[in-house]
Amino acid sequence: MSVDLMGFLGVVLVAYVVPGPDFLVVFRSAIEHPAKGRAAGLGAQAGLCVHMLAAAIGLAVIAARSPVVYDTVKLLGAFYLIYLGVRAVLAARRAARERVAVRETKDDSLPLGEPQSAGARWRSGFAQGFLTNVLNPKGGAVLPQHPAAVRQ
């Protein structure tokens, strides 16, 4: 079994550099709080590691060759991105309403939502980054496959 290590590393580097939906999740999380952005970035990298492990042991080729598995992962990823988008829109609307309420009452002591604890921010950011990357079937599709799994 011969492995082209430089070719593999080149593909992995491209997979890390090309932005995808996880980039938007990390960016949005970093806007909310820098620690949440770092956690989302770490989660996205962990999700990419799941794809690399699946490629190394040959599971990714099964998903790539099975339309049902591939479409299921693709739909789960799409629904998750829609869910995150709806949550972001609702949070923005809620924040706008709270700003208007503060302006109308001229009361600066009115709290603007519940602040998240550091642990909750980290868990939320990591989970969002991880799920966004794991549920993106293209993450595993670009990686080289284990030679035994590629044989027909």
C-alpha positions in Angstrom: 0.0 0.0 0.0 1.6 3.3 -1.1 0.3 6.6 0.1 1.1 9.9 -1.6 1.6 11.8 1.6 2.3 15.2 -0.1 -0.9 14.8 -2.2 -2.9 13.9 0.9 -1.5 16.9 2.8 -2.2 19.2 -0.1 -5.8 18.1 -0.2 -6.2 18.5 3.5 -4.6 22.0 3.3 -7.1 23.0 0.6 -10.0 21.6 2.8 -8.8 23.8 5.7 -8.3 27.0 3.6 -11.4 27.1 1.5 -14.3 28.7 3.4 -17.6 26.9 3.8 -20.7 27.2 5.9 -18.6 26.6 9.0 -16.7 29.8 8.3 -20.0 31.8 8.6 -20.8 30.0 11.9 -17.4 30.9 13.3 -17.6 34.5 12.1 -21.1 35.0 13.5 -20.1 33.4 16.8 -17.0 35.6 17.0 -19.2 38.6 16.6 -21.3 37.5 19.5 -18.3 36.9 21.7 -14.6 36.2 20.9 -14.5 33.1 23.2 -17.6 31.7 21.4 -15.9 32.3 18.0 -12.8 30.5 19.2 -14.9 27.5 20.4 -16.8 27.4 17.1 -13.5 27.4 15.2 -12.2 24.5 17.4 -15.5 22.7 16.8 -15.3 23.1 13.1 -11.7 21.7 13.1 -12.9 18.8 15.2 -15.7 18.2 12.6 -13.1 18.2 9.8 -11.1 15.7 11.8 -14.1 13.4 11.9 -14.2 13.6 8.1 -10.5 12.8 7.9 -10.8 9.8 10.2 -13.8 8.5 8.1 -11.7 8.9 5.0 -8.7 7.2 6.5 -10.8 4.1 7.5 -12.8 4.1 4.3 -16.2 5.1 5.7 -16.4 8.3 3.6 -16.3 6.3 0.4 -19.4 4.4 1.5 -21.2 7.6 2.2 -20.1 9.1 -1.1 -21.2 6.0 -3.1 -24.5 5.5 -1.3 -27.0 8.1 -2.5 -29.3 7.6 0.5 -26.5 8.1 3.0 -25.1 11.1 1.1 -28.5 12.7 0.7 -29.4 12.2 4.3 -26.2 13.9 5.5 -26.8 16.7 3.0 -30.4 17.3 4.1 -29.5 17.1 7.8 -26.8 19.7 7.1 -29.2 21.9 5.2 -31.8 21.7 7.9 -29.2 22.6 10.6 -28.0 25.6 8.6 -31.6 26.8 8.2 -32.2 26.3 12.0 -29.1 28.4 12.8 -30.2 31.1 10.3 -33.7 31.3 11.8 -32.2 31.5 15.3 -29.9 34.3 14.2 -32.8 36.3 12.6 -35.0 35.8 15.7 -32.1 36.9 18.0 -31.5 40.0 15.9 -35.2 40.9 16.0 -35.4 40.3 19.8 -32.3 42.5 20.3 -33.8 45.3 18.1 -37.1 45.2 20.1 -35.1 45.4 23.4 -33.1 48.4 22.0 -36.4 50.2 21.1 -37.9 49.4 24.5 -34.8 50.9 26.2 -35.0 54.0 24.0 -38.7 54.4 24.7 -38.5 54.0 28.5 -35.2 56.0 28.7 -34.3 53.5 31.5 -30.7 52.3 31.2 -31.2 49.8 34.0 -33.4 47.6 31.8 -31.5 44.4 31.2 -30.8 43.3 27.6 -31.4 39.6 27.7 -29.7 37.0 29.8 -25.9 36.9 29.5 -24.5 33.4 28.8 -22.0 31.9 31.1 -18.5 31.3 29.7 -19.1 27.6 29.8 -22.4 27.8 28.0 -20.9 30.2 25.3 -18.0 27.7 24.7 -20.3 24.6 24.5 -22.7 26.5 22.2 -19.9 27.7 19.9 -18.2 24.3 19.8 -21.4 22.4 19.0 -22.4 24.9 16.3 -19.0 24.7 14.6 -18.7 20.9 15.0 -22.2 20.1 13.7 -21.9 22.5 10.8 -18.8 20.7 9.6 -19.8 17.1 10.4 -23.1 17.6 8.6 -21.4 19.0 5.5 -20.9 16.0 3.2 -18.5 17.9 1.0 -16.0 17.9 3.9 -15.4 14.2 3.5 -15.9 14.2 -0.3 -12.7 16.0 -1.1 -10.4 13.8 1.1 -8.5 10.9 -0.3 -10.0 7.5 0.6 -8.4 4.4 2.2 -7.1 2.2 -0.7 -9.0 -0.9 0.5 -12.3 1.0 0.5 -11.8 2.4 -3.0 -11.5 -1.1 -4.6 -14.8 -2.1 -6.1 
